[in-house]
Amino acid sequence: MVGQQIPLLRISITTSSYTYPVKMISVMVLALLAGAYEAISLPLILLWQKAGSDVPLIAAITGLVGGVVGCTIVVALYNHLNYMHLKITLEKSSKKR
């Protein structure tokens, strides 16, 4: 496991009394969802290149719109496709102070 050999790359959830290090995560689903997000949002985000004036404002607006639309579609796809399951296995350990 990469996180055990390289502590800086370890993923963990920390509460006030416990730390839950991630032991296993399904990378394939994350890669598919990230690819779908990029395919949807990037064309919207790059619309600012066609702007003639107020480029920073249009870039900010298209970036926000592209992010929201891309994220909404990816979340809807994830929630409505039964075969895609994001599996994360946690291990409970006491928190070090």
N, C-alpha and C positions, 0 to 999 in steps of 0.2 A: 504494500500500500504506500502510495507516494507521501501521504500526510504523515505517516509514521517515520519515514526516512528524512523528510524535509519538513520540520515543524512550521515553517512560515507558510506552507501551502495547505496546512491542515484546516479543515472546516469544522467549526463547533458552535453549538448554541449554549450560551452561558446564562444562567439565572443567578439569583442572589445566593443560592446555596449549592448548586450543582452545575457541572459542565457536562454537556452531552456531545462528545466528539462523533462526527459522522464516520461510520465504518465502511459503508458502501453506498454508492449513488449510481443511478442509471444514467449514464452519460449520453446514450443514444437518443433518448427522448429530449434531453436538454439541447443537443445538437440540432435535432429536427425542428424544435420550436424556435431556436435562435435563427436558423436558416429561413424559416417561414417569416419571422419578424423582419429580417433584413430584406427579403424579397418584397414584402408589402410596404415597409416604411421608407426604404431608400429612394424609390422614385418620387415619393411625395416630398421627402426632405430636400432632394436636389432641384426642386422647382425654382428655388431662389436664383439659380444660375441664369434663368431666362428673364430675370427682373431687370428693368432699365434704370429704375431709381429706387431709393430707400432699401438698398440691398440688405443691410443689417436687420432692419425690421422684418422684411419678408423672410429672411433666413430664420429668424427666431420664430416667426409664426408657422412657417412650413415645417420646421423642426419639431415644434410642439404638436402640430396636427399629425405629422407623420408618426411620431412616437405614440400618440394616443390611439390613432387608427390601427397601427400595427399591433400594439399591445392588446387592444380590444379583440381584434380578429384572432390572434394567437390564443388568447384566453378562451374565447368562444370555441375554437377548434379543439383545444385541450379538454374542455368540459363536455363536448358533445361526441367526441370519438372514444368509444369504449375500450379500444385496444391499446391506447397510450396510457401507461401508468408510470408516474414518476415515483420510483422506489428509493427511499432513503432509510438506512438502518442506523440507529443511534445506539450508543453505549453509555450507560450512566456511570459517572465517576464523581467522587467528591471534589468540590471546588478547592483549589489551592489558594491560599491567601498570602 
